[in-house]
């Protein structure tokens, strides 16, 4: 079975819903792709997704593996450094949200 693929902007919207609106902080997914310097504990993770996921357009499909891979450097940095615990917890919640979104898509056979 192939890994489900979701348009990147739709994926961000679903992840935001899983993260109680804290990922995008009221922005649309397309707006979040262009913004730098976002506040909050999810900001570094969102920046990693925007910078490292290999998409050329917001509607380009992405897989779970691409998202998790993009967060890898941040995860390693958080494990190696004395990082704000809230940022570490936000990254952990985001990784669980990625699993939840893609598990739901697989169950719906998207």
C-alpha positions in Angstrom: 0.0 0.0 0.0 1.4 3.4 -1.0 1.7 6.2 1.5 -1.2 8.7 1.1 -0.4 12.0 -0.5 -2.1 15.2 0.5 -1.7 18.7 -1.1 0.8 20.6 1.1 -1.7 23.4 1.9 -4.4 20.9 2.8 -2.0 19.0 4.9 -1.0 22.2 6.8 -4.7 22.9 7.4 -5.3 19.4 8.8 -2.2 19.6 11.0 -3.3 23.0 12.3 -6.7 21.5 13.2 -4.9 18.6 15.0 -2.7 21.2 16.9 -5.8 23.2 18.1 -5.0 26.1 15.7 -1.6 26.8 17.2 0.4 25.8 14.1 -0.9 28.4 11.7 -2.2 30.8 14.4 -5.2 32.0 12.4 -3.4 32.3 9.0 -4.4 30.4 5.9 -1.9 27.7 4.9 -0.9 29.7 1.8 -0.2 32.8 3.9 1.9 30.8 6.4 4.1 29.6 3.5 5.2 33.2 2.9 5.6 34.4 6.4 8.8 34.4 8.4 9.3 35.1 12.1 6.1 33.6 13.4 5.6 33.6 17.2 4.9 30.5 19.3 6.3 27.1 20.0 5.3 25.7 16.6 7.1 28.4 14.6 10.4 26.6 14.2 8.7 23.4 13.1 6.5 25.3 10.6 9.5 27.0 9.2 11.3 23.6 8.8 8.2 22.2 6.9 8.1 25.2 4.6 11.8 25.3 4.0 12.5 21.5 3.7 9.5 19.8 2.2 10.2 19.5 -1.5 7.2 21.4 -2.9 7.1 24.0 -5.6 3.5 25.0 -5.2 1.2 24.9 -2.2 -1.1 22.3 -3.8 1.7 19.9 -4.5 1.1 16.5 -2.8 3.3 15.4 0.0 3.7 12.2 2.0 4.1 11.6 5.7 7.7 10.6 5.2 8.5 13.9 3.5 7.1 15.8 6.4 8.8 13.7 9.1 12.1 13.9 7.2 11.8 17.7 7.0 11.5 17.9 10.8 14.5 15.6 11.4 17.2 18.3 11.7 15.0 20.2 14.2 14.3 17.1 16.2 18.0 16.3 16.4 18.8 19.9 17.4 16.1 19.8 20.1 17.5 16.6 21.5 21.1 17.8 21.6 20.5 21.3 23.0 19.0 22.9 26.0 15.8 23.9 24.3 12.6 25.5 25.6 10.5 22.5 26.8 7.4 24.0 25.2 9.1 23.9 21.8 10.1 20.3 22.3 6.5 19.4 23.3 5.1 21.3 20.3 7.4 19.3 18.0 6.3 16.0 19.6 2.6 17.1 19.2 3.2 18.0 15.6 4.8 14.6 14.8 1.8 12.9 16.4 -0.5 15.1 14.4 1.3 14.1 11.2 0.7 10.4 12.1 -3.0 11.1 12.9 -3.6 13.0 9.6 -2.0 10.4 7.4 -3.5 7.5 9.4 -7.0 9.0 8.8 -6.2 9.4 5.1 -5.0 5.8 4.8 -8.2 4.7 6.5 -10.2 6.7 3.9 -8.0 5.4 1.1 -7.0 9.0 -0.1 
